[in-house]
Amino acid sequence: MVTKKGVREALVKEAMSEKILSVAPQTSLKELMLIFEEHDYNMLPVMKDGRLVGVVTKLDLLRAFVVERTITKANYFNILADKVEDVMHTSIECVGPNDSIRQVVESMVENKLRSMPVVDGEKMVGIISRGDAIRYLVFEEE
């Protein structure tokens, strides 16, 4: 019996979510926390003037609190007043809508990414997550 496993041939545009929830660089960490609580996203694109300028993750939000040695009520509220631009990543790994799902899976595994922005030229057109990519995994016994 031979077992085949891998990633089915498909393009990112077939798997990505076109619904994009984003935040602005000036969004407070308090607002970011509420958005993460309301939506089950691990990463949000950061958009300014219609352009992707960064990404922010739940881990970035957590890191904002770990930096402080002791959390007092006062500095807790100060941290929540900080802005997304203070914790976001500007080095972004993106994929295109015509890239292969296999390429996305390899990038996600290699770089430990949970999701990636999908850009077409300068325009963000979607997001692809691990869950989206998992639907294209193949495991067959012959």
C-alpha positions as CSV (number, residue, x, y, z in Angstrom):
1,M,0.0,0.0,0.0
2,V,1.4,3.4,-1.0
3,T,0.5,6.6,0.9
4,K,0.4,9.9,-0.9
5,K,0.5,13.0,1.1
6,G,1.2,16.6,0.2
7,V,-0.6,19.8,-0.9
8,R,-3.1,19.7,-3.7
9,E,-2.3,22.0,-6.6
10,A,-4.4,25.2,-6.2
11,L,-3.9,29.0,-6.3
12,V,-4.1,31.3,-3.3
13,K,-7.1,33.1,-4.7
14,E,-9.1,29.8,-4.5
15,A,-8.4,29.5,-0.8
16,M,-8.0,33.0,0.6
17,S,-10.6,35.0,2.5
18,E,-11.5,38.3,0.8
19,K,-13.0,39.7,3.9
20,I,-10.3,41.9,5.3
21,L,-10.5,43.3,8.8
22,S,-7.7,45.8,9.4
23,V,-6.5,48.3,11.9
24,A,-4.8,51.7,11.5
25,P,-1.3,52.4,12.9
26,Q,-3.0,54.9,15.4
27,T,-5.4,52.2,16.8
28,S,-4.8,51.9,20.5
29,L,-3.8,48.6,22.0
30,K,-7.0,48.7,24.0
31,E,-9.0,48.8,20.8
32,L,-6.8,46.1,19.3
33,M,-7.4,43.9,22.3
34,L,-11.1,44.3,21.9
35,I,-10.9,43.4,18.2
36,F,-8.9,40.3,19.0
37,E,-11.5,39.3,21.6
38,E,-14.4,39.8,19.2
39,H,-12.8,38.1,16.2
40,D,-10.9,34.9,16.2
41,Y,-8.0,36.3,14.1
42,N,-4.4,35.9,15.1
43,M,-3.1,38.6,12.8
44,L,-4.5,41.8,11.5
45,P,-3.1,43.9,8.6
46,V,-2.2,47.5,9.5
47,M,-3.5,49.8,6.7
48,K,-2.7,53.5,6.2
49,D,-4.2,55.5,3.3
50,G,-5.4,52.2,1.7
51,R,-1.9,50.6,1.8
52,L,-0.6,47.7,3.8
53,V,2.1,49.1,6.1
54,G,2.4,46.3,8.6
55,V,0.9,43.5,10.5
56,V,0.1,43.0,14.2
57,T,-0.5,39.7,16.0
58,K,-1.9,38.6,19.3
59,L,1.7,37.8,20.3
60,D,2.7,41.4,19.6
61,L,-0.1,42.5,21.9
62,L,1.2,40.1,24.6
63,R,4.8,41.3,24.2
64,A,3.7,44.8,25.0
65,F,2.9,43.6,28.5
66,V,5.9,41.4,29.0
67,V,8.3,44.2,28.5
68,E,7.1,45.8,31.8
69,R,8.7,44.2,34.8
70,T,5.9,45.0,37.2
71,I,2.4,45.7,36.0
72,T,0.6,48.3,38.0
73,K,-2.8,49.6,37.3
74,A,-1.3,52.9,36.0
75,N,1.1,51.4,33.6
76,Y,-1.5,48.8,32.5
77,F,-3.7,51.7,31.2
78,N,-0.6,53.4,29.8
79,I,0.2,50.3,27.8
80,L,-3.4,50.0,26.5
81,A,-3.1,53.6,25.3
82,D,0.0,52.8,23.2
83,K,-0.6,52.5,19.5
84,V,-0.5,49.6,17.1
85,E,2.4,51.3,15.3
86,D,4.5,50.8,18.5
87,V,4.2,47.0,18.3
88,M,3.5,46.1,14.7
89,H,5.9,44.4,12.2
90,T,6.7,46.3,9.1
91,S,8.7,43.5,7.5
92,I,5.8,41.6,6.0
93,E,5.8,38.3,4.2
94,C,3.0,38.5,1.6
95,V,1.8,36.2,-1.2
96,G,0.0,36.9,-4.4
97,P,-3.4,35.6,-5.5
98,N,-1.8,33.5,-8.3
99,D,0.9,31.9,-6.0
100,S,0.5,28.2,-5.3
101,I,-1.0,26.9,-2.0
102,R,2.1,24.7,-1.8
103,Q,4.3,27.8,-1.7
104,V,2.1,29.3,1.1
105,V,2.2,26.1,3.2
106,E,6.0,26.0,2.8
107,S,6.3,29.6,4.0
108,M,3.9,29.1,6.9
109,V,5.8,26.1,8.1
110,E,9.3,27.6,7.6
111,N,8.5,30.9,9.2
112,K,5.9,29.7,11.7
113,L,3.2,32.0,10.3
114,R,-0.5,31.5,11.1
115,S,-1.7,33.8,8.3
116,M,-0.4,35.9,5.4
117,P,-1.7,39.0,3.6
118,V,-2.5,38.4,-0.1
119,V,-1.5,41.4,-2.2
120,D,-1.9,42.0,-5.9
121,G,0.5,44.7,-6.9
122,E,0.1,47.4,-4.2
123,K,-3.4,46.4,-3.2
124,M,-4.3,44.0,-0.4
125,V,-6.9,41.6,-1.7
126,G,-7.2,39.0,1.0
127,I,-5.7,36.9,3.8
128,I,-4.8,33.3,3.8
129,S,-4.6,31.4,7.1
130,R,-3.4,28.0,8.2
131,G,-7.1,26.9,8.2
132,D,-7.5,27.9,4.6
133,A,-4.4,26.0,3.6
134,I,-5.3,22.9,5.5
135,R,-8.3,22.3,3.2
136,Y,-5.8,21.6,0.4
137,L,-3.8,18.9,2.2
138,V,-3.9,15.5,0.6
139,F,-3.5,12.2,2.3
140,E,-4.5,9.1,0.3
141,E,-3.8,5.4,0.6
142,E,-3.6,3.5,-2.6
